[in-house]
Amino acid sequence: MLSGNQLGIAITAVLVGAIALGWILHWTWLRLAREPQTDAARMNALVNRLHEADHARAEAEIAREIAENALASREAEMKERLTAMRERMENAVGKREAELEQALREARADADAAMSGLHHARQHIMALEAELDELLQEQR
């Protein structure tokens, strides 16, 4: 078993080894990484990325405006087509209503003529029946 001093030395040795290993890995990472290492270089890289992002945002806004304009023109075109279709439909409905009203007037006129003819026929039949009754009464 380890004494208290030996345990302290062992823990200290492990911590020093971990720190040394971390520093070596960090140094290796910085050597292998191709990113700028100075603060000024990092700032320049950050500024470049910000400029690129700003440029991309401007392009996206332009693309959005183009898309909105295309959508607005398409909407206006669709509204015009809808208005033209509505006018054609209203004209067709008006024409069909006029045709149906004319057909109804003709049917009513035919019905009135038929009723008038039927009325005259009934009167004629009644007159003939009255004459027949008179003749039959005279013969008796």
C-alpha positions, 0 to 999 in steps of 0.5 A: 500500500502507498503512504500519504506522501507516495499517494500525493506524489503519484497524483501530482505526477499524473496531473503533471503528465496530463497537463504536459500531454494536453499542451503537446496535443494542443501544440500539435493541433495548432501546427496541423490546423491551417487556420490563422493563428494570430489574433489579427489573422483570426480577425481578418478571417472573421471579417472575410466571413462576415463580408461573405455572409453580408454578400450572401444576404444581399443576393438572397434579398435580390432573389426574394425581390425577384421572386416577389415581383414574379409572383405579383405579375403572375397574380395580376395575370391570374386576376385578369384571366379570372376577370375575363373568364367571369365576363365570358361566363356572365355573357354565356349565362345571360345569353342562355337566360335570354334563350330560355325566356324566349323558349318560355314565352313561346311555350306560353304562347303555344299553351295559350293558343292550345287553350284558346283552341280547346275553349273554342272546340268545347264551345262548338261541341256544346253548341252541337250537343245543344242542337242535337238535344233540340233535334232529339226533342223535336223527333219525340 
